[in-house]
């Protein structure tokens, strides 16, 4: 389920980039001039194309935000994160039995001085 949501989110974000690039900037030049040869401007009209692209941008932006939010809650392995993971060092070192505490040898406090 998580993979499906992520793939749909990626496709929606790629479409969002394309729609934003198709919109004409305030100066009047943009990629919408390139699609005029495809007949979309004659079909929709210049004003309706801009309205359509603006609405599509808003809808795709909302879809991307919602899918990102939902994808966070569908991450796999969410239940196992409550238990502290075991490190690689703990798995590779064998556990040695602990010797019972006995009398420890007493070391001299000062080093022995050489005899004269």
Secondary structure, DSSP 8 states (H G I E B T S, - for coil): -HHHHHHHHHHHHHHHHHHHHHS--TTS-SGGGGGGGGTHHHHH-HHHHHHHHHHHHHHHHHHHHHHHHHHHHT-TT-GGGGS----HHHHHS---------------SS------
